[in-house]
């Protein structure tokens, strides 16, 4: 089907990222429904995408929106680079390929906030069992087989992985067969990482869901098309306006429009369509259609700190370089782990403010705050589609986050300097021993992110909620949001797997209403 000659569809899905690919594919399975999937980026299948170890080369490339946070006084005035996937597959085409389903407490929180038990852990396990094609030890309760999403662990983990597992055990951290089984129902633990690598190559969500359906005559994939706003007749969504090669075009949806462009672009398009905080919209000459003060609020991300060691001898980097995953609590009284650590088999350079060069041959514990208390926001800089959004991460605003960061780095240093690494490492490079005040400065200077921006159009029932339990935008008919922006709270761990669940549930809800 040629979108230039036929602009009318039943469903329009905006954004071919992790959630959008799932929504479009499931809607296209309904033979009578014409589906348009719109993506601002392009298709790309070069080695930077297909070869797992080359994922860092995507950062800052044409496949990265390359957003940037505002200068943050809590980070000593630094601006955080905020990468986000742009192109078919979205983040799943440029990320580290880690499959992490979220903690039981996350999904119970989703259910409580939405008032819908279908978002609870038991229901979500049903989705995961249908989604996964798990290659590891069978777990009929928690894992799936035969689904579209291939998930496997490294066949032969490198010595670094085994040393990390041993070091964690020496500290009393329990080891599990997988990070996505029992480990995410309690206090946490450590395990060999689950990855989206198949036959040695990355498998994006686009590869798993959309590519097998490209032959379907009712599915159209349009790339190089930037969605600028939702077309409204009164308070009903009837289509979208799109910018293609500088030309504005319109596409119409008889049934529904679904925004799946991520936690930056989805709220941005909502606001440019007149849906958001009325006073902010008026500042930019946008007439408010529905006043939703929560659009762009509640921004969350996993803040990260690199702790780096030098190898005695160069070591191989296998797969994506991430072979162990750890979740743990900084305080045993917490309901779920608040510390996240993905081991990377290469040295991640610290920000220049740290003033320490990475070793030529080394490795990094990429240590993150899994349950940040701080909240940021996103605003418009102008009404134009090319006006960059103003992103205020507000990192380390809350004292709990600084306390957790201290505990996290203390844990990583205890792990990395363990006897388990004797014979493998030469020395600790970053951060090294520091007294409390100096460590706080290191935390502010070294903070990076996991690039897990979330929660800016949250699901819920309070005044800042943007979508209801069925992901329908409040006050607008025929419009839903389905991506990480609808999370009431960021999940523990990497966000790709929860976004697949969000996509599956969104498609189910859309089809139930047809």
C-alpha positions as semicolon CSV with decimal commas, in nm:
position;residue;x (nm);y (nm);z (nm)
1;X;0,000;0,000;0,000
2;X;0,139;0,340;-0,099
3;X;0,080;0,607;0,171
4;X;0,112;0,879;-0,092
5;X;-0,203;0,766;-0,267
6;X;-0,409;0,644;0,027
7;X;-0,415;0,854;0,343
8;X;-0,701;0,676;0,522
9;X;-0,645;0,398;0,775
10;X;-0,828;0,236;1,061
11;X;-0,539;0,268;1,305
12;X;-0,236;0,496;1,307
13;X;0,052;0,403;1,537
14;X;0,305;0,680;1,581
15;X;0,655;0,553;1,659
16;X;0,812;0,223;1,551
17;X;0,997;0,173;1,878
18;X;0,968;-0,101;2,136
19;X;0,599;-0,051;2,215
20;X;0,482;0,083;1,879
21;X;0,610;-0,216;1,684
22;X;0,411;-0,448;1,910
23;X;0,092;-0,242;1,881
24;X;0,111;-0,217;1,501
25;X;0,186;-0,587;1,455
26;X;-0,098;-0,704;1,677
27;X;-0,347;-0,466;1,515
28;X;-0,234;-0,579;1,170
29;X;-0,314;-0,938;1,266
30;X;-0,679;-0,835;1,245
31;X;-0,727;-0,889;0,871
32;X;-0,993;-0,623;0,831
33;X;-0,792;-0,343;0,990
34;X;-0,570;-0,112;0,786
35;X;-0,273;-0,006;1,001
36;X;-0,020;0,272;0,941
37;X;0,303;0,264;1,145
38;X;0,487;0,596;1,129
39;X;0,855;0,638;1,221
40;X;1,064;0,957;1,222
41;X;1,389;0,765;1,168
42;X;1,489;0,519;0,900
43;X;1,556;0,151;0,856
44;X;1,916;0,051;0,919
45;X;2,075;-0,292;0,940
46;X;2,445;-0,210;0,944
47;X;2,694;-0,368;1,185
48;X;2,643;-0,100;1,451
49;X;2,292;-0,239;1,494
50;X;2,334;-0,608;1,416
51;X;2,665;-0,674;1,596
52;X;2,593;-0,676;1,971
53;X;2,932;-0,542;2,084
54;X;2,901;-0,235;1,858
55;X;2,602;-0,083;2,038
56;X;2,803;0,215;2,178
57;X;2,862;0,333;1,820
58;X;2,492;0,414;1,791
59;X;2,507;0,677;2,063
60;X;2,509;1,020;1,901
61;X;2,451;0,873;1,555
62;X;2,159;0,928;1,317
63;X;1,984;0,648;1,508
64;X;1,981;0,851;1,829
65;X;1,752;1,145;1,905
66;X;2,045;1,270;2,117
67;X;1,836;1,474;2,356
68;X;2,012;1,671;2,629
69;X;1,901;1,770;2,975
70;X;1,914;2,124;3,104
71;X;2,215;2,232;3,309
72;X;2,156;2,084;3,654
73;X;2,297;2,248;3,968
74;X;2,278;1,914;4,150
75;X;2,520;1,777;3,889
76;X;2,750;2,076;3,933
77;X;2,595;2,245;3,630
78;X;2,640;1,953;3,390
79;X;2,393;1,865;3,113
80;X;2,310;1,496;3,083
81;X;2,321;1,343;2,734
82;X;1,987;1,161;2,695
83;X;2,006;0,911;2,413
84;X;1,688;0,760;2,269
85;X;1,645;0,528;1,973
86;X;1,538;0,682;1,640
87;X;1,456;0,441;1,359
88;X;1,277;0,111;1,313
89;X;1,294;-0,071;1,644
90;X;1,362;0,246;1,842
91;X;1,563;0,180;2,154
92;X;1,561;-0,196;2,090
93;X;1,782;-0,132;1,784
94;X;2,054;0,059;1,970
95;X;2,040;-0,056;2,333
96;X;2,247;-0,306;2,531
97;X;1,987;-0,578;2,459
98;X;1,918;-0,652;2,828
99;X;1,581;-0,819;2,891
100;X;1,447;-0,724;3,235
101;X;1,082;-0,769;3,316
102;X;1,051;-0,535;3,617
103;X;0,996;-0,629;3,981
104;X;0,671;-0,772;4,115
105;X;0,630;-0,451;4,320
106;X;0,642;-0,241;4,002
107;X;0,345;-0,414;3,844
108;X;0,148;-0,419;4,168
109;X;0,206;-0,042;4,180
110;X;0,077;-0,008;3,823
111;X;-0,238;-0,197;3,924
112;X;-0,290;0,015;4,236
113;X;-0,238;0,346;4,054
114;X;-0,464;0,253;3,764
115;X;-0,727;0,076;3,974
116;X;-0,704;-0,218;3,735
117;X;-0,575;-0,560;3,850
118;X;-0,504;-0,646;3,486
119;X;-0,184;-0,441;3,526
120;X;-0,082;-0,649;3,830
121;X;0,199;-0,901;3,848
122;X;-0,009;-1,216;3,793
123;X;-0,160;-1,071;3,477
124;X;0,174;-0,945;3,350
125;X;0,325;-1,292;3,394
126;X;0,061;-1,413;3,149
127;X;0,187;-1,159;2,895
128;X;0,548;-1,260;2,947
129;X;0,466;-1,627;2,902
130;X;0,304;-1,542;2,567
131;X;0,579;-1,300;2,460
132;X;0,893;-1,498;2,535
133;X;1,080;-1,768;2,357
134;X;1,306;-1,833;2,656
135;X;1,612;-2,046;2,586
136;X;1,721;-2,111;2,944
137;X;1,612;-2,343;3,224
138;X;1,238;-2,406;3,198
139;X;1,018;-2,219;3,445
140;X;0,654;-2,279;3,354
141;X;0,532;-2,030;3,613
142;X;0,744;-1,734;3,509
143;X;0,886;-1,792;3,160
144;X;0,745;-1,849;2,814
145;X;0,848;-2,055;2,514
146;X;0,741;-2,026;2,154
147;X;0,665;-1,654;2,169
148;X;0,801;-1,389;1,930
149;X;1,074;-1,260;2,164
150;X;1,390;-1,470;2,169
151;X;1,566;-1,438;2,506
152;X;1,890;-1,616;2,589
153;X;2,189;-1,601;2,821
154;X;2,552;-1,604;2,708
155;X;2,647;-1,964;2,629
156;X;3,000;-1,927;2,769
157;X;3,026;-1,628;3,005
158;X;3,369;-1,466;3,023
159;X;3,596;-1,491;3,333
160;X;3,481;-1,143;3,440
161;X;3,123;-1,269;3,473
162;X;3,223;-1,567;3,687
163;X;3,436;-1,346;3,911
164;X;3,144;-1,105;3,959
165;X;2,909;-1,388;4,051
166;X;3,163;-1,521;4,303
167;X;3,225;-1,176;4,451
168;X;2,853;-1,120;4,501
169;X;2,820;-1,456;4,672
170;X;3,105;-1,363;4,909
171;X;2,902;-1,055;5,009
172;X;2,594;-1,266;5,084
173;X;2,405;-1,174;4,767
174;X;2,213;-1,480;4,642
175;X;2,265;-1,609;4,290
176;X;1,978;-1,708;4,062
177;X;1,947;-1,891;3,731
178;X;1,804;-1,580;3,568
179;X;1,731;-1,216;3,658
180;X;1,373;-1,267;3,536
181;X;1,246;-1,547;3,752
182;X;1,217;-1,562;4,129
183;X;1,494;-1,301;4,162
184;X;1,253;-1,020;4,073
185;X;0,994;-1,118;4,329
186;X;1,199;-1,053;4,644
187;X;1,505;-0,868;4,770
188;X;1,700;-0,917;4,448
189;X;2,023;-1,100;4,375
190;X;2,265;-1,160;4,091
191;X;2,245;-1,370;3,775
192;X;2,387;-1,409;3,428
193;X;2,211;-1,152;3,210
194;X;1,915;-1,231;2,984
195;X;1,973;-1,080;2,640
196;X;1,793;-1,016;2,310
197;X;2,066;-1,180;2,104
198;X;1,981;-1,454;1,856
199;X;2,243;-1,655;1,668
200;X;2,504;-1,398;1,767
201;X;2,307;-1,098;1,633
202;X;2,081;-0,837;1,788
203;X;1,713;-0,909;1,747
204;X;1,518;-0,584;1,781
205;X;1,150;-0,569;1,862
206;X;1,095;-0,457;1,502
207;X;1,269;-0,778;1,389
208;X;1,049;-0,988;1,617
209;X;0,712;-0,827;1,551
210;X;0,695;-0,615;1,235
211;X;0,946;-0,762;0,992
212;X;0,762;-1,099;0,976
213;X;0,443;-0,911;0,883
214;X;0,577;-0,681;0,611
215;X;0,404;-0,898;0,353
216;X;0,064;-0,819;0,507
217;X;-0,129;-0,591;0,267
218;X;-0,305;-0,417;0,557
219;X;0,020;-0,295;0,722
220;X;0,204;0,014;0,595
221;X;0,535;0,125;0,746
222;X;0,627;0,486;0,674
223;X;0,979;0,605;0,766
224;X;1,136;0,951;0,763
225;X;0,808;1,096;0,888
226;X;0,798;1,320;1,196
227;X;0,459;1,335;1,366
228;X;0,390;1,700;1,447
229;X;0,045;1,686;1,606
230;X;-0,272;1,485;1,648
231;X;-0,560;1,602;1,426
232;X;-0,868;1,670;1,635
233;X;-1,231;1,732;1,554
234;X;-1,356;1,877;1,878
235;X;-1,215;1,635;2,133
236;X;-1,186;1,335;1,902
237;X;-0,860;1,226;1,739
238;X;-0,912;1,169;1,368
239;X;-0,555;1,142;1,243
240;X;-0,210;1,299;1,254
241;X;-0,011;1,567;1,080
242;X;0,333;1,454;0,966
243;X;0,644;1,631;0,836
244;X;0,808;1,445;0,546
245;X;1,109;1,604;0,370
246;X;0,992;1,946;0,491
247;X;0,637;1,897;0,363
248;X;0,335;1,871;0,593
249;X;0,106;1,578;0,520
250;X;-0,207;1,444;0,688
251;X;-0,314;1,087;0,753
252;X;-0,656;0,996;0,885
253;X;-0,761;0,720;1,126
254;X;-1,117;0,591;1,125
255;X;-1,079;0,414;1,459
256;X;-0,784;0,525;1,677
257;X;-0,449;0,697;1,698
258;X;-0,183;0,548;1,927
259;X;0,120;0,753;2,035
260;X;0,423;0,530;2,097
261;X;0,707;0,775;2,050
262;X;0,863;0,753;2,394
263;X;0,876;0,967;2,705
264;X;0,998;1,277;2,520
265;X;0,817;1,280;2,186
266;X;0,478;1,150;2,304
267;X;0,420;1,430;2,558
268;X;0,572;1,681;2,317
269;X;0,318;1,588;2,047
270;X;0,035;1,590;2,300
271;X;0,125;1,946;2,398
272;X;0,166;2,057;2,037
273;X;-0,185;1,921;1,980
274;X;-0,333;2,133;2,259
275;X;-0,335;1,858;2,521
276;X;-0,142;1,946;2,835
277;X;-0,093;2,221;3,094
278;X;-0,307;2,508;2,961
279;X;-0,087;2,794;3,085
280;X;0,224;2,641;2,929
281;X;0,047;2,587;2,598
282;X;-0,076;2,946;2,584
283;X;0,280;3,072;2,631
284;X;0,361;2,922;2,293
285;X;0,045;3,032;2,118
286;X;-0,115;2,686;2,134
287;X;-0,489;2,688;2,205
288;X;-0,565;2,440;2,486
289;X;-0,810;2,168;2,389
290;X;-0,788;1,967;2,711
291;X;-0,611;2,088;3,025
292;X;-0,395;1,798;3,148
293;X;-0,134;1,941;3,386
294;X;0,050;1,607;3,412
295;X;0,169;1,601;3,051
296;X;0,549;1,626;3,069
297;X;0,559;1,595;3,449
298;X;0,682;1,300;3,662
299;X;0,993;1,242;3,443
300;X;1,204;0,954;3,575
301;X;1,523;0,780;3,468
302;X;1,781;0,540;3,608
303;X;2,079;0,754;3,706
304;X;2,409;0,567;3,674
305;X;2,769;0,589;3,795
306;X;3,066;0,416;3,637
307;X;3,305;0,230;3,867
308;X;3,604;0,109;3,666
309;X;3,893;-0,133;3,710
310;X;4,200;-0,205;3,497
311;X;4,263;-0,557;3,368
312;X;4,596;-0,727;3,416
313;X;4,564;-0,856;3,061
314;X;4,321;-0,756;2,783
315;X;3,999;-0,957;2,795
316;X;3,752;-1,048;2,521
317;X;3,418;-0,867;2,497
318;X;3,145;-1,120;2,429
319;X;2,795;-1,037;2,311
320;X;2,692;-0,687;2,420
321;X;2,960;-0,688;2,691
322;X;2,696;-0,715;2,965
323;X;2,700;-1,064;3,114
324;X;2,583;-1,022;3,474
325;X;2,297;-0,827;3,629
326;X;2,257;-0,741;3,995
327;X;1,961;-0,593;4,183
328;X;1,991;-0,526;4,555
329;X;1,857;-0,311;4,837
330;X;2,038;-0,022;5,002
331;X;1,804;-0,075;5,299
332;X;1,654;-0,413;5,386
333;X;1,324;-0,245;5,480
334;X;1,253;-0,145;5,120
335;X;0,980;-0,334;4,931
336;X;1,202;-0,391;4,627
337;X;1,564;-0,348;4,515
338;X;1,668;0,014;4,465
339;X;2,019;-0,062;4,333
340;X;2,095;-0,182;3,981
341;X;2,429;-0,294;3,841
342;X;2,503;-0,411;3,489
343;X;2,859;-0,528;3,444
344;X;3,023;-0,406;3,123
345;X;3,331;-0,587;2,996
346;X;3,493;-0,266;2,870
347;X;3,592;0,058;3,039
348;X;3,321;0,327;3,015
349;X;3,479;0,674;3,011
350;X;3,372;0,898;3,297
351;X;3,247;1,251;3,225
352;X;3,533;1,502;3,187
353;X;3,453;1,655;3,528
354;X;3,574;1,336;3,699
355;X;3,921;1,409;3,552
356;X;4,029;1,042;3,541
357;X;4,117;0,876;3,213
358;X;3,982;0,524;3,160
359;X;4,239;0,246;3,137
360;X;4,323;0,113;2,792
361;X;4,206;-0,231;2,902
362;X;3,945;-0,239;3,175
363;X;3,585;-0,296;3,274
364;X;3,308;-0,098;3,440
365;X;3,030;-0,166;3,684
366;X;2,755;0,053;3,540
367;X;2,577;0,113;3,868
368;X;2,231;0,265;3,874
369;X;1,956;0,393;4,100
370;X;1,676;0,148;4,026
371;X;1,405;0,333;4,221
372;X;1,486;0,706;4,200
373;X;1,285;0,939;4,422
374;X;1,369;1,251;4,219
375;X;1,124;1,373;3,955
376;X;1,194;1,585;3,651
377;X;0,978;1,740;3,382
378;X;0,959;1,814;3,012
379;X;0,835;2,139;2,855
380;X;0,805;2,292;2,511
381;X;1,054;2,549;2,388
382;X;0,819;2,648;2,107
383;X;0,516;2,541;1,909
384;X;0,713;2,422;1,606
385;X;0,773;2,051;1,545
386;X;1,149;2,109;1,521
387;X;1,169;2,314;1,841
388;X;1,377;2,109;2,085
389;X;1,201;2,003;2,405
390;X;1,324;2,143;2,735
391;X;1,415;1,843;2,951
392;X;1,480;1,900;3,321
393;X;1,593;1,569;3,477
394;X;1,624;1,724;3,828
395;X;1,866;1,446;3,917
396;X;1,953;1,387;4,283
397;X;1,689;1,635;4,398
398;X;1,578;1,404;4,677
399;X;1,814;1,314;4,962
400;X;1,716;0,946;4,934
401;X;1,882;0,930;4,593
402;X;2,213;1,065;4,720
403;X;2,206;0,818;5,012
404;X;2,133;0,532;4,772
405;X;2,414;0,647;4,540
406;X;2,664;0,633;4,829
407;X;2,545;0,283;4,919
408;X;2,558;0,175;4,556
409;X;2,916;0,286;4,501
410;X;3,023;0,130;4,831
411;X;2,867;-0,199;4,715
412;X;3,038;-0,182;4,374
413;X;3,378;-0,107;4,526
414;X;3,336;-0,399;4,766
415;X;3,250;-0,625;4,473
416;X;3,524;-0,506;4,236
417;X;3,797;-0,517;4,498
418;X;3,700;-0,866;4,613
419;X;3,949;-1,152;4,612
420;X;3,734;-1,311;4,342
421;X;3,908;-1,079;4,092
422;X;4,263;-1,171;4,196
423;X;4,460;-1,249;3,884
424;X;4,211;-1,066;3,663
425;X;4,242;-0,701;3,764
426;X;4,540;-0,478;3,826
427;X;4,380;-0,190;4,016
428;X;4,071;0,017;4,080
429;X;4,071;0,326;3,860
430;X;3,739;0,501;3,934
431;X;3,637;0,622;4,186
432;X;3,903;0,499;4,430
433;X;3,879;0,558;4,806
434;X;3,733;0,897;4,900
435;X;3,596;1,050;5,218
436;X;3,222;1,124;5,226
437;X;3,227;1,482;5,095
438;X;3,467;1,396;4,812
439;X;3,253;1,096;4,720
440;X;2,948;1,319;4,700
441;X;3,134;1,542;4,455
442;X;3,228;1,234;4,254
443;X;2,862;1,130;4,245
444;X;2,756;1,471;4,113
445;X;3,038;1,483;3,856
446;X;3,013;1,124;3,736
447;X;2,635;1,076;3,710
448;X;2,521;0,948;3,371
449;X;2,200;0,770;3,279
450;X;2,079;0,433;3,160
451;X;1,876;0,621;2,895
452;X;1,550;0,493;3,044
453;X;1,340;0,810;3,027
454;X;0,989;0,728;3,149
455;X;0,667;0,837;3,318
456;X;0,587;1,172;3,146
457;X;0,226;1,079;3,053
458;X;0,149;0,858;3,344
459;X;-0,136;0,617;3,390
460;X;-0,346;0,677;3,697
461;X;-0,641;0,849;3,860
462;X;-0,493;1,160;4,022
463;X;-0,467;1,517;3,895
464;X;-0,135;1,454;3,718
465;X;-0,250;1,141;3,536
466;X;-0,263;1,163;3,157
467;X;-0,408;0,823;3,059
468;X;-0,656;0,592;3,228
469;X;-0,619;0,220;3,296
470;X;-0,696;0,150;2,929
471;X;-0,426;0,398;2,816
472;X;-0,691;0,639;2,681
473;X;-0,592;1,004;2,702
474;X;-0,825;1,179;2,943
475;X;-1,070;1,408;2,768
476;X;-0,989;1,288;2,415
477;X;-1,170;1,013;2,226
478;X;-0,983;0,782;1,990
479;X;-0,636;0,856;2,132
480;X;-0,412;0,636;2,345
481;X;-0,051;0,644;2,457
482;X;0,148;0,319;2,471
483;X;0,516;0,350;2,564
484;X;0,738;0,412;2,868
485;X;0,574;0,750;2,927
486;X;0,260;0,582;3,073
487;X;0,451;0,420;3,359
488;X;0,336;0,568;3,692
489;X;0,681;0,483;3,827
490;X;0,991;0,360;3,646
491;X;1,039;-0,015;3,668
492;X;1,334;-0,178;3,840
493;X;1,579;-0,266;3,564
494;X;1,599;-0,197;3,192
495;X;1,273;-0,080;3,036
496;X;1,261;-0,270;2,703
497;X;1,070;-0,574;2,833
498;X;0,805;-0,370;3,020
499;X;0,754;-0,165;2,703
500;X;0,678;-0,484;2,509
501;X;0,416;-0,569;2,772
502;X;0,271;-0,218;2,742
503;X;0,249;-0,264;2,365
504;X;0,080;-0,602;2,396
505;X;-0,172;-0,473;2,646
506;X;-0,241;-0,159;2,441
507;X;-0,319;-0,361;2,129
508;X;-0,547;-0,588;2,330
509;X;-0,734;-0,288;2,470
510;X;-0,768;-0,121;2,130
511;X;-0,905;-0,435;1,968
512;X;-1,145;-0,493;2,257
513;X;-1,299;-0,154;2,185
514;X;-1,341;-0,203;1,811
